[in-house]
Each structure stands twice: as structure tokens, then as C-alpha cells.
Amino acid sequence: MNYDYKFGNSFYNYYKDYGIKSTKYRILAPEQEQEVQPGMEYLMDPLPIFDNKKYIGSGKLKDKVAIITGGDSGLGRATSVIFSKEGASVVIVYLNEDKDAMDTKMYIESLNGKCILIKGDITDKDFSKEIVNKTLEEFGKIDILVNNAGVQFQQDELTCISDEQFDKTMKVNVYGMFYLTKEVLPHLKSGASIINLSSVTAFYGEPQLIDYVTTKAAIVGFTRALARNLALKNIRVNAIAPGYFWTPLQPACWVKEKIPSLGSDAAMARGAMPYELAPTFVFLASNDSSYVTGQVIHNNGGQIMG
């Protein structure tokens, strides 16, 4: 299959056109917003760069099977692609982003990778059973679980957060992770890896994402406790706390005026593209991190340190 993914406007052209000449930081993207969470990648401008074409896989995940929630777009898409480059078969779990999911599947297949799509709502406990059953039917095992799916909603004050919003954020970001991890766990063997997505916001306390920050801090606690619980079984559990990456979650969350400044308070004075985080997932999923568990890896351009 010859599948050529069209990137659209270049990330680097935005740097040139909007960034260095007029500001002290490099602009991630121009003003824009989407009305529905968790957002659609194909509507973004510029389109995120999810694949570093210079990255050559070396078989670090050869014959592994990875489940990636939210693997259709954003950081999940970048992870799905790089895992495929490293030899893994990929199971992409997604909510309703049919075009993004199919684009990702086609891209992976263009690299001669193996990928299946499973559509559904991770807040439904029974859906976790479906994910595991379909994965085992297709590939016969599970080696890696990436709990990446999430939502976030901008609100100025705590009193602006409705009970319905709080409930949704908790259920998607925490309950979904809990349900799927619990269902996958009996099928993991020695050497398996669980990777959870936290956030830089959990460490500096983003004031307009109070419920989101609460869930991302909970993920840190979950990661550390589960890591100790599974350490003697040689099942490693780690988390990644990204800074501002150009993913559908950003225009689907923030008011459009916020978008150009995302990542500007990092030491590197910029946000980043998904491909810049993807190798961190490979490190935690592979034997390169065989003595790493219970850790939170910070990939945030120096937004927080220590």
C-alpha cells in the first residue's frame, strides 16, 4: 500500500512566520478552536507532525503487542507509529474519531506494520473486556499497555466546573485507565510494561484545569502504587508527564486566544510536536528501561525542573 500522509502547513513555517521576528518565544500554532472533546486531528492547522521520518526502528519492540488508548491522534498516534517502526503490533482504541483512526491505521500499514482499530467508550467497564478479547483474538497476547486517552476542559474557577464536567473528566482520565489496566493485568507476563499519561500540569497546578490536574495527579499515585505492587512480577509501571504538545486536545480545550502562547513559559520557550515525545514511550516500553519502574518522565522543554 502506498499511503502518503499530507502534513499541510509546516510547523517550521509557523515558527518562521509568527515566532522569532515578533516574540520572545516560538508560536506553536495560530488561533483556533474545536467545539468537541477530545478533538479531531485532521481539522488542526498546522497538522501535527507525528512521525520523525529520520527515525529508524531497530527492533526494540519486535513481536510485541501494544494496546494504546487514544492511539488515533495526538501523542497516541505518534506512539502508535513509532511502536510499529520498532516492530510492535498495535491496537488503537478510540472514541469517535473515525477519520483520524483510519488515517493512522493506513499510515502504519504503509510502513508494513500491523494495526487494528477498536472503537468505544473507555468509561464503560464492559468495553475494557471487549478490548482485551479482540486483542487476544487478533494477536494472542498483550505485552504493552499505554493509557493515553484523556479529556480536559478550561474553566476560570472551581465554581465554574459543573458536576457533570467533573464526573466526565474523572471517568475518562481515571476510571477508564483503572478499568482497562485491571482487565489487561491477568494477561501480562514478566517483562511487560504499563505506561500511563500524566501531565506537567499536575506538577505546577494549572489554575484553569483544576479537575484535569486532579486526575493527572491521581495517575501519578496510581502509577507509583501499582509499580510497587507488580515489581516482583517484573511488570514495570511508569508515567510520562508531557508539557504542551500540539494535539487535538489543545484546540478542543482552550479559547482560541490561548493557542499561540502554549509552551511559552517553558525554558525552551516553545511547545512541541508529538514526534518529539514518541521515543520516550519506546524507552519505557522496551528492555532499555528494564530497571525503571514507578517513575514519571518529564518531557516538557524545561517548563518544570526537578
Secondary structure, DSSP 4 states (H G I P E B T S, - for coil): --------S-HHHHIIIIITTT-SSB-S--S---SSSS--GGG-SSPP----TT----STTTT-EEEEETTTSHHHHHHHHHHHHTT-EEEEEESS-HHHHHHHHHHHHHTT--EEEEES-TTSHHHHHHHHHHHHHHHS---EEEE--------SSGGGS-HHHHHHHHIIIIIHHHHHHHHHGGG--TT-EEEEE--THHHHT-TT-HHHHHHHHHHHHHHHHHHHHHGGGT-EEEEEEE--B-STHHHHHS-GGGGGGTTTTSTTSB-B-GGGTHHHHHHHHSGGGTT--S-EEEESTTSS--
